[in-house]
Amino acid sequence: MTTSDAPLLVGRQGDVATLRFNRPGALNAIDVPMANAFLAAARELAADKSVRAVLLSGAGKGFMAGGDLAVLQADPVQGAADLIGPLHEALTVLAGMDAPLVAQVHGVAAGAGLSLMLQADFVLAAEGTRFNLAYVNIGTSCDVGASWALPRLVGLRRALEIAMLGDMLDAAEAERMGLINRVLPAAELEAASMAFAQRLADGPTVALGRLRRLMRTSFERDLPGQLDAESAAFRECAMTDDFRLGIDAFFAKKAPQFTGR
């Protein structure tokens, strides 16, 4: 990890890169330095082809309470631009990577924190975690991709309910709705999240990248268009070392040892 007073702690465990929001005294509310650090880290990870999974978490008592309202109070329009700009660019960069994104969530995920969580491919949450999109409670619409992710995850009517009522959800309800993948005892969350990310990092990275993009863009195409996209992605995977390793392992009746290439 980098120095403990940095707004974002960037680390590495094998093929897994870790990003930890680090304003625990403010429940990791995003201020401008954190937003800019997140963008810089996303660019760095995207340029590093040895990264095969990314694990996102928050320091202290919660994942993230949302944007720093003090920034917005001081200058609503410019403050919003200074926060949203780098956050949106960072998510675009991360979405373009082959490496899957896993969110390790505890305490609270609210506002932009929930929006960020929704962009992950997988979410593991601690028992007792609370979730609230919250934007409507301060009189604004959402950002950080919530309006893109929510309808895809839970359907339009449920997405409108979550967004427009601004109610708090508990972990069991979030899992039932499909907002998160798994609920775990708090004491097990960190180890389980790293193990989950490592399992992905041990997989065929190019194939995982093609799969995540096929799934995320499938709503934008008709069936013939999606079939064309699948065919193109399959051809790209067929040219990788991992595809050959997978085929050879199948005939050898052993587990494949993928390299990510």
C-alpha positions, -999 to 999 in steps of 0.1 A, spaced: 0 0 0 10 36 -4 12 61 25 -17 59 49 -28 95 45 -33 92 7 -70 96 -4 -67 63 -23 -45 34 -13 -32 14 -43 -17 -20 -37 -10 -53 -53 -13 -90 -43 0 -111 -71 -22 -105 -101 -48 -87 -81 -46 -49 -79 -63 -33 -49 -79 2 -46 -90 13 -12 -108 46 -6 -91 62 23 -110 90 40 -123 69 70 -130 100 91 -155 111 64 -168 76 57 -147 78 25 -169 106 10 -154 115 -23 -136 149 -25 -117 163 -55 -83 148 -45 -99 113 -41 -117 116 -74 -84 126 -92 -65 99 -75 -91 73 -86 -87 84 -122 -49 83 -120 -50 48 -105 -74 36 -131 -52 48 -159 -22 32 -143 -39 -2 -139 -52 -1 -175 -17 4 -188 -4 -26 -167 -12 -58 -186 -1 -79 -156 -32 -68 -137 -58 -96 -140 -84 -85 -114 -91 -53 -94 -105 -53 -59 -122 -21 -47 -128 -14 -10 -131 13 16 -111 20 48 -127 24 82 -163 18 91 -179 19 56 -173 15 19 -184 50 9 -210 76 20 -211 93 -14 -197 126 -27 -184 151 -2 -213 175 2 -190 203 15 -175 204 -20 -210 208 -35 -221 233 -9 -192 256 -16 -198 257 -53 -227 234 -65 -220 235 -103 -182 236 -104 -180 213 -74 -201 187 -92 -180 190 -124 -148 186 -104 -161 154 -88 -181 139 -117 -156 144 -144 -127 123 -131 -151 97 -116 -168 91 -149 -135 90 -168 -121 65 -143 -151 42 -147 -148 43 -185 -112 33 -182 -119 4 -158 -148 -8 -180 -124 -11 -209 -100 -34 -191 -101 -72 -194 -95 -75 -156 -128 -80 -138 -137 -55 -110 -148 -68 -76 -162 -46 -49 -158 -55 -12 -185 -35 6 -191 -30 43 -209 -5 66 -226 17 41 -227 23 4 -246 55 -4 -250 80 -32 -219 79 -54 -206 50 -32 -235 29 -43 -231 40 -79 -195 30 -78 -204 -4 -63 -229 -10 -91 -202 -6 -117 -183 -36 -103 -187 -70 -120 -191 -87 -86 -201 -74 -52 -194 -91 -19 -209 -74 11 -207 -78 49 -237 -86 70 -252 -54 83 -242 -33 53 -267 -6 44 -274 7 9 -291 39 -3 -289 57 -36 -297 88 -17 -294 114 -45 -331 123 -43 -327 131 -6 -305 161 -15 -326 171 -45 -305 158 -74 -305 131 -100 -278 104 -100 -243 101 -114 -214 76 -117 -234 53 -139 -263 45 -115 -290 51 -142 -271 27 -165 -265 -1 -140 -296 -1 -119 -322 -10 -146 -298 -37 -159 -295 -53 -125 -330 -50 -111 -353 -40 -139 -369 -6 -146 -396 -5 -120 -374 -16 -92 -347 8 -103 -372 37 -102 -383 27 -68 -347 26 -55 -338 59 -71 -369 80 -66 -378 69 -30 -343 71 -16 -350 43 10 -324 24 29 -319 -12 20 -302 -39 41 -278 -65 28 -304 -93 26 -327 -71 5 -299 -59 -17 -289 -95 -24 -325 -105 -31 -328 -77 -56 -296 -86 -74 -276 -55 -63 -250 -77 -48 -237 -112 -53 -231 -125 -17 -235 -115 19 -208 -127 43 -200 -124 80 -180 -92 85 -150 -111 99 -148 -131 67 -153 -104 41 -118 -93 34 -103 -127 30 -133 -140 10 -131 -109 -13 -94 -114 -20 -100 -151 -26 -128 -143 -50 -106 -117 -69 -77 -142 -70 -100 -168 -85 -108 -144 -113 -72 -134 -117 -63 -171 -122 -88 -172 -151 -84 -166 -189 -81 -128 -187 -88 -120 -223 -119 -143 -223 -132 -127 -191 -127 -92 -206 -146 -102 -238 -174 -117 -216 -178 -86 -194 -181 -64 -225 -205 -87 -243 -228 -88 -213 -226 -50 -207 -233 -41 -243 -259 -67 -250 -288 -44 -243 -276 -21 -271 -279 -47 -299 -305 -69 -315 -299 -106 -316 -281 -107 -350 -258 -79 -339 -251 -97 -306 -243 -129 -324 -218 -110 -346 -202 -96 -315 -200 -130 -299 -184 -144 -331 -158 -117 -332 -150 -121 -295 -147 -158 -298 -122 -154 -327 -101 -131 -306 -101 -155 -277 -92 -184 -300 -59 -166 -308 -48 -165 -272 -24 -187 -254 -51 -194 -227 -74 -209 -253 -48 -233 -264 -39 -241 -228 -76 -247 -220 -81 -270 -250 -49 -290 -241 -59 -292 -204 -94 -305 -214 -79 -334 -234 -53 -341 -208 -81 -342 -182 -65 -317 -159 -73 -282 -146 -59 -255 -170 -32 -231 -157 -41 -199 -175 -15 -172 -180 -38 -142 -189 -24 -140 -224 
